[in-house]
Amino acid sequence: MYRAYPAGYALYTNHEQLYIMKKFLLIPILLTVLSCAETKNNKETDKSLMDKSHFRHLRYLLNVKNETAKKYWPDFAEQDFFQTVVYYSRENTYVLNPSDHILNNFDYQEIGNFNEVKVIQLPDSYTDTTAFKFETSVGMDSTELHYKKPVLYFQSFELSKKFPEVGVNDLEDWSLMVIHELFHGYQWSKPKMFALARATSIPGGPDEFLGSYRRDLNWYKESVKRENDVLKAIWIDGADLNQNLKQFDSLRDLRIERIKREYDVDIRAAEDYENTIEGNARYFDSFTRRYLAENKPDVSFLTEGDKKDIIDRFNSYKVSTDSLNYNITKDRYWYPLGFNMSMILEKYDSDFKNKIYTEKVTLRDLLEELKSSQQ
C-alpha cells in the first residue's frame, strides 16, 4: 500500500499486500564495556547483539543478500545498508546506520556495532508491536525519522510471524521480503534515481494513480495484460525482440494516450518510474531465489533452534516457471511489467546492471537503447 507523501516523494512496501506504518520503538538494556566499545568503534559485531535471535536472523538475511549480490549484482554487495534501518523486535526497537538527522534530533541509547554498522536504540515511546510495519519512507516532516532521506522500517522474523495476514513462516521468505526493500535503498542511493523519485508526481501513490485504472476499466486491464504478454514472450518463448518491442510500444502508447484524452492525466512518467523501482526490485528477488536454489548461505552463527526456520523453500526454483513474478495477477501491474523488461535486458544486454540508475536511469531508457542497437 502507498501512503500519503509530499509531492515528488515516493513510499514503498515490499510484499504487494502490505500496509501502513506508524511511529513505534523500544529499548533493550545492553551493557558494553565502554572503553572497549570506543576503541573498537566500527569493528565487526558486538557479541551482546548476537546473543539475541533477531540479530542472528538479521545476519543470516544479510548473508543471503550479499552472497546473492556478489554473484548477480556486485554493486549491491558493497554495503549492508544503503539507507537507515529501523528494526523492531518483540522487546526493543533499534536503528542501524542512523542518519545525522536522527542522531542530532532524537533521544537514543548507543548499543554497539553490527557488521561494522552503528546501532542505537530508541525510547519506549516509539514501541508498538500491535500492527505490522514494513515499508521504505521518505518525507519532508522534520519530526519524522525519515526526514529527507529514505528509512526502511521492518520487523524481526519473530514479530512478523505474529501477524498471520503477512504469511511469513520461515527465515528465507522473511529475508526475501526485507531484501526487496534493501534494494530500494540501493536504488535511491543513486543520485539520478533519487532525483527522479523526487521529480515524479504520483498523486495519492501508484495504487490510486495507476492501479485504479486497471481496477475500474476493463479495456485498460486487457491492454496491460496484452502488453505484458508481448514482453514475457521475448525472454520466455524467444519471440522476435524488435517486433515485440514495437508491438509493446504501440499498445502502451494507445493506452496512455486514451487516458490522457479521456481523463486529462499523463501517466507515462509515473509508470516508467514504477516499472523501474518495483519491477527491477522484483527482478532482484528472483536472483535471491535463484541463489538459494543452488547455494547454502553461511549459518554457522545460528543456533539449532534458528536453523529449524530454514526450510529450503526455493530448492526447485526456476525463474522461467515463476508465473507469479511475470504474470499480472493484481492491480499493481507495474511489478510484472518491470520484471519482464528486466528479464529481456538480462537476455540481450548483460551489462545493463552497470548502466541502470546511472547512465540510463529507467528500464524504459535501456529498452530504447537496446532497440536502437538492433536496427
Secondary structure by P-SEA (a helix, b strand, c coil): ccccccccbbbbbcccccccccccccccccccaaaaaaaaccccccccccccaaaaaaaaaaaaaaaaaaacccccccccccbbbbbbcccbbbbccccaaaaacbbbbbbcccccbbbbbbccccccccbbbbbbbcccccccccccbbbbbbbcccccccccccccccaaaaaaaaaaaaaaaaaaccaaaaaaaaacccccccccccaaaaaccaaaaaaaaaaaaaaaaaccccccaaaaaaaaaaaaaaaaaaaaaaccccaaaaaaaaacccaaaaaaaaaaaaaaacccccccccccccccccccccccccccccccccccccccaaaaaaaaaaaaaaacccccccccccccccaaaaaaaaaaaac
